[in-house]
Amino acid sequence: MNLEPWQWTLLAAGAFFTGLAKTGIAGMGVLAVALFANALPARDSTGALLPLLICADFFGVAFYRKHADWSQLWKLFPWVLLGILLGCFALGKFSNTEAQRAIGGILFLMVALQFWRRYQSDDLATRLPHTLWFVALTGTVAGFATMTANAAGTLMTLYLLAIGLPKLTLVGTGAWFFLLVNLLKVPFSLHLDLITTDSLRMDAWLFLPMVPGALLGPVILKRINQSAFETMVLAFTILAAIRLLLF
């Protein structure tokens, strides 16, 4: 794969942010998605990023494996699998633009819901994220988004925030979730030729900037309080939604 220096620069930065997102600032993964999508064609960027995400997921699990809330994961997995199957079908039928716009709109709705919950004290605001339909919708959309655009990180982080998980539990639960989900996506991605020999060679080089990001993540996470963490997640979610809707 012959790439220009500017492309390698964007990809290296994306790899660094991939590591940082998986072990520290949840929600920052959208920057990696954006950088890869600007350096490579949309379809190629999806396949190139997946192996790096899996490597970074292993770092996240290594650091936070004891903090996961497995009860939340078991609720989501069946719906996520449904979303992955729908996403696999969509990749062969729909355009990237159509999928991006739908995901961007859903992210905006999730942000609006989170802001609404912040300023409500009634029982509905507390119960809503735990209802079956909300879990089913989130899991299905997350599976669809991760299969079509590797864009479920922000959505899942926002969902885990909505159900009230503290930052360490949120990162640990997310680490296990995405490790298992991304491994599940591999055979589908191979079937669709999203992962190729060339993309794996490129990933071997991009592993080098990804590692420092993954090692820096826990250091940053220890120094961020819960309120600042939540605000940062919401900010990255809004940026992600704008990018998906407009670019």
C-alpha positions as CSV (number, residue, x, y, z in Angstrom):
1,M,0.0,0.0,0.0
2,N,1.7,3.2,-1.3
3,L,0.9,6.1,1.0
4,E,1.9,9.7,1.0
5,P,3.7,11.2,4.1
6,W,0.6,13.2,5.0
7,Q,-1.4,10.0,5.0
8,W,1.1,8.2,7.3
9,T,1.0,11.3,9.6
10,L,-2.8,11.1,9.9
11,L,-2.8,7.3,10.4
12,A,-0.1,7.5,13.1
13,A,-2.1,10.1,15.0
14,G,-5.2,8.0,14.6
15,A,-3.3,5.0,16.0
16,F,-2.1,7.0,19.0
17,F,-5.6,8.2,19.8
18,T,-6.9,4.6,19.4
19,G,-4.7,3.5,22.2
20,L,-5.5,6.5,24.3
21,A,-9.3,6.0,23.9
22,K,-9.2,2.4,24.9
23,T,-7.3,2.9,28.2
24,G,-8.1,6.5,29.2
25,I,-10.4,9.0,27.6
26,A,-13.4,7.0,26.4
27,G,-15.0,8.7,23.5
28,M,-11.8,9.9,21.9
29,G,-11.8,7.0,19.5
30,V,-14.0,9.1,17.2
31,L,-10.8,11.1,16.4
32,A,-9.1,8.0,15.3
33,V,-12.1,7.1,13.1
34,A,-12.1,10.6,11.6
35,L,-8.3,10.6,10.9
36,F,-8.4,7.1,9.3
37,A,-11.4,8.1,7.2
38,N,-9.6,11.2,6.0
39,A,-6.3,9.3,5.2
40,L,-7.9,6.4,3.4
41,P,-11.1,5.6,1.4
42,A,-14.0,4.9,3.8
43,R,-14.2,1.2,3.1
44,D,-10.4,0.7,3.4
45,S,-10.3,2.8,6.6
46,T,-12.8,0.5,8.3
47,G,-10.7,-2.6,7.7
48,A,-7.4,-1.0,8.5
49,L,-8.6,0.3,11.9
50,L,-10.1,-2.9,13.2
51,P,-6.9,-4.9,13.9
52,L,-5.5,-1.8,15.8
53,L,-8.7,-1.5,17.8
54,I,-8.4,-5.2,18.8
55,C,-4.8,-4.7,19.9
56,A,-5.8,-1.6,21.9
57,D,-8.7,-3.5,23.4
58,F,-6.2,-6.0,24.9
59,F,-4.4,-3.1,26.6
60,G,-7.7,-1.9,28.0
61,V,-8.7,-5.3,29.3
62,A,-5.2,-5.7,30.8
63,F,-5.5,-2.5,32.8
64,Y,-9.2,-2.6,33.7
65,R,-10.3,-6.2,33.6
66,K,-11.4,-6.2,37.2
67,H,-13.7,-3.2,36.9
68,A,-16.2,-4.6,34.3
69,D,-19.9,-4.8,35.1
70,W,-20.7,-8.1,33.3
71,S,-24.4,-7.9,34.1
72,Q,-24.6,-4.9,31.7
73,L,-22.6,-6.7,29.0
74,W,-24.9,-9.8,28.9
75,K,-27.9,-7.6,28.4
76,L,-26.3,-6.0,25.3
77,F,-24.6,-8.8,23.5
78,P,-27.7,-10.4,21.8
79,W,-28.8,-7.1,20.4
80,V,-25.2,-6.2,19.4
81,L,-25.0,-9.4,17.4
82,L,-28.3,-8.5,15.6
83,G,-26.8,-5.0,14.8
84,I,-23.6,-6.6,13.4
85,L,-25.6,-8.8,11.1
86,L,-27.7,-5.9,9.9
87,G,-24.5,-3.9,9.4
88,C,-22.9,-6.7,7.4
89,F,-25.9,-6.7,5.2
90,A,-25.9,-2.9,4.9
91,L,-22.3,-2.8,3.8
92,G,-23.3,-4.6,0.7
93,K,-26.5,-2.6,0.0
94,F,-26.2,0.9,1.4
95,S,-23.8,3.8,0.9
96,N,-21.4,4.9,3.6
97,T,-23.0,8.3,3.6
98,E,-26.5,6.9,4.4
99,A,-25.1,4.8,7.3
100,Q,-23.1,7.7,8.6
101,R,-26.1,10.1,8.7
102,A,-28.3,7.7,10.5
103,I,-25.6,7.0,13.2
104,G,-24.9,10.8,13.5
105,G,-28.6,11.5,14.1
106,I,-28.8,8.7,16.8
107,L,-25.8,10.2,18.6
108,F,-27.4,13.6,18.8
109,L,-30.5,11.9,20.2
110,M,-28.4,10.2,22.8
111,V,-26.7,13.4,23.8
112,A,-30.1,15.2,24.1
113,L,-31.3,12.3,26.3
114,Q,-28.2,12.6,28.6
115,F,-28.6,16.3,29.0
116,W,-32.4,15.8,29.7
117,R,-31.5,13.2,32.4
118,R,-29.0,15.6,34.0
119,Y,-31.8,18.1,34.8
120,Q,-34.6,15.7,35.7
121,S,-35.1,14.2,39.1
122,D,-38.2,12.1,38.4
123,D,-38.4,8.3,38.4
124,L,-38.6,8.1,34.6
125,A,-35.2,9.7,34.1
126,T,-33.7,7.1,36.4
127,R,-35.4,4.1,34.9
128,L,-35.3,4.9,31.2
129,P,-31.7,3.7,30.4
130,H,-32.5,0.4,32.1
131,T,-35.7,-0.4,30.1
132,L,-35.6,-3.4,27.7
133,W,-36.4,-1.3,24.6
134,F,-33.7,1.2,25.4
135,V,-31.1,-1.6,25.9
136,A,-32.3,-3.3,22.7
137,L,-32.1,-0.1,20.7
138,T,-28.7,0.8,22.0
139,G,-27.2,-2.7,21.4
140,T,-28.6,-3.0,17.9
141,V,-27.5,0.5,16.8
142,A,-24.0,-0.1,18.4
143,G,-23.6,-3.4,16.5
144,F,-24.7,-1.7,13.3
145,A,-22.4,1.3,13.8
146,T,-19.4,-0.7,14.7
147,M,-19.8,-3.0,11.7
148,T,-20.3,-0.3,9.2
149,A,-18.0,2.5,10.4
150,N,-16.2,1.4,13.7
151,A,-18.3,4.2,15.1
152,A,-19.9,2.6,18.1
153,G,-17.3,3.7,20.7
154,T,-18.9,7.0,21.5
155,L,-22.4,5.6,21.5
156,M,-21.5,2.8,23.9
157,T,-19.6,5.2,26.2
158,L,-22.6,7.5,26.3
159,Y,-24.9,4.5,27.1
160,L,-22.7,3.3,29.9
161,L,-22.6,6.9,31.2
162,A,-26.4,7.0,31.1
163,I,-26.8,3.9,33.2
164,G,-24.7,5.5,35.9
165,L,-21.3,3.7,35.8
166,P,-18.4,5.5,37.4
167,K,-15.4,6.1,35.1
168,L,-13.2,3.1,36.0
169,T,-16.2,0.7,35.7
170,L,-17.2,2.4,32.5
171,V,-13.7,2.0,30.9
172,G,-13.4,-1.6,32.2
173,T,-16.9,-2.6,30.9
174,G,-16.2,-0.9,27.6
175,A,-12.8,-2.6,27.2
176,W,-14.3,-6.1,27.6
177,F,-17.3,-5.2,25.4
178,F,-15.3,-4.0,22.5
179,L,-12.6,-6.7,22.7
180,L,-15.3,-9.4,22.3
181,V,-17.3,-7.4,19.7
182,N,-14.3,-6.5,17.6
183,L,-13.1,-10.1,17.6
184,L,-16.6,-11.1,16.5
185,K,-16.4,-8.7,13.6
186,V,-13.2,-10.2,12.2
187,P,-14.8,-13.1,10.1
188,F,-17.4,-10.7,8.7
189,S,-14.7,-8.2,7.8
190,L,-12.6,-10.9,6.1
191,H,-15.6,-12.1,4.2
192,L,-16.2,-8.5,2.9
193,D,-12.5,-8.0,2.1
194,L,-12.2,-5.2,4.6
195,I,-9.1,-6.7,6.1
196,T,-6.3,-7.5,3.5
197,T,-2.7,-8.4,3.5
198,D,-1.8,-4.8,2.6
199,S,-3.9,-3.4,5.5
200,L,-2.3,-5.8,8.0
201,R,1.2,-4.7,6.8
202,M,0.3,-1.1,7.4
203,D,-1.2,-2.0,10.8
204,A,2.1,-3.6,11.8
205,W,3.8,-0.2,11.5
206,L,0.9,1.7,13.1
207,F,1.1,-0.5,16.2
208,L,4.2,1.5,17.2
209,P,2.4,4.8,17.8
210,M,-0.7,3.0,19.2
211,V,1.3,1.5,22.2
212,P,2.4,4.9,23.7
213,G,-1.3,6.1,23.6
214,A,-2.5,3.0,25.4
215,L,0.2,3.3,28.1
216,L,-0.6,7.0,28.6
217,G,-4.3,6.5,29.0
218,P,-4.4,5.2,32.6
219,V,-2.1,8.1,33.7
220,I,-4.6,10.6,32.3
221,L,-7.7,8.8,33.6
222,K,-6.4,8.9,37.2
223,R,-6.2,12.7,37.0
224,I,-9.7,13.4,35.6
225,N,-12.6,13.7,38.0
226,Q,-16.0,12.1,37.2
227,S,-17.7,15.4,36.2
228,A,-14.9,16.4,33.8
229,F,-14.8,12.9,32.4
230,E,-18.6,13.0,31.6
231,T,-18.3,16.5,30.1
232,M,-15.4,15.4,27.9
233,V,-17.4,12.3,26.7
234,L,-20.4,14.5,25.8
235,A,-18.1,16.9,23.9
236,F,-16.5,14.2,21.9
237,T,-20.0,12.7,21.2
238,I,-21.2,16.0,19.7
239,L,-18.1,16.3,17.6
240,A,-18.6,12.7,16.4
241,A,-22.2,13.4,15.5
242,I,-21.3,16.5,13.6
243,R,-18.6,14.7,11.6
244,L,-20.9,11.8,10.7
245,L,-23.7,14.2,9.6
246,L,-21.7,16.7,7.6
247,F,-18.6,14.9,6.2
